[in-house]
Amino acid sequence: MKARLTVVAAFCACWLNGQQTAPQPEGPTIPKLTDVNQDILNLVIHDQWDRGTDMFGGRTVRRADAPSGSQIQKNDEERQEAARKLVDAGKLQSGKDFFYAALIFQHSFEGPNLILAHALAATAAAKGEPSARWLTASSFDRYLRSLKQPQVFGTQFSQMGGEWSMEPYDRTALSDGVRALWCVVPLKAQEQILEDARSGRTLSSTGIPDCH
């Protein structure tokens, strides 16, 4: 099985009178945003919902009907096909449009999809979407790994033989200054994240908080 980035999400139960958990939503929160194509917005919301995140509800959800890994992959492929049609038809305009499309293509093992994710994230960053800078770096690392080449930013973690690893990783290819330009934490912070994960703690993000 190909290694993939693992995101660990903590579920926080809300208790009523110390005994009952609050009911989970039946579906994801879908806002109306004036600066986002509604079709790409719906696709990315369901991309995140499949992974247990109510993207605009601000919480992680535990679903009785949570899809299996194979079903998520099938859904990802269908979303990527739909997103590609939007890209090819010129339907994406804003930085957020391109950012959300990049998120959808980021969930792939295929080189062509990952390089498209990288191009879309870079376009979003160029259009002033700050969240896209880390995704630009992350998608590039994922693309390198799809080619069986070392990552260079240090955004990817995988469990090999039960232990967390960032390898293969060329730590000398980029300076921490370049990493910072793309909202990626420096090597020392990455080493702490890796050490924490190996100690059983939650895997933290390599993104610099509030990076603009």
RAKASUL-V676296 format. One record per pair of residues at least 12 apart in sequence whose ideal C-beta (glycine too) atoms are under 6 Angstrom apart, sorted by the first residue. I is the first residue (numbers start at 0). GAP is how many residues later the second one is. Records with the same first field share a line. If there is no record, write none. Layout:
I: GAP ; GAP
This chain:
1: 107
2: 155
4: 151
7: 194 ; 195
8: 51
10: 49 ; 51
23: 37
27: 17 ; 21 ; 26
28: 25 ; 27 ; 28
29: 15
30: 25
34: 59
35: 60 ; 61
36: 54 ; 60
38: 47
39: 46 ; 57 ; 60 ; 61
42: 36 ; 39 ; 40 ; 61
43: 56 ; 59 ; 60
46: 32 ; 57
49: 17 ; 22 ; 25
75: 31
78: 25
79: 24 ; 25
82: 18 ; 21
94: 29 ; 32 ; 33 ; 34
95: 33
97: 22 ; 25 ; 26
98: 25 ; 30 ; 32 ; 33
100: 19
101: 15 ; 18 ; 19 ; 33
104: 12
105: 33
110: 35
113: 25 ; 28 ; 29 ; 32
114: 28
116: 22
117: 21 ; 22 ; 25
120: 14 ; 15 ; 18
121: 14
129: 82
132: 49 ; 50
133: 49 ; 73
135: 46
136: 16 ; 18 ; 45 ; 47
137: 17
140: 12 ; 14 ; 15
149: 18 ; 19 ; 20
150: 18
151: 18 ; 21 ; 22
152: 26 ; 31
153: 36
154: 51
163: 33 ; 34
165: 28
170: 16
182: 24 ; 25 ; 28
183: 22
184: 21 ; 23
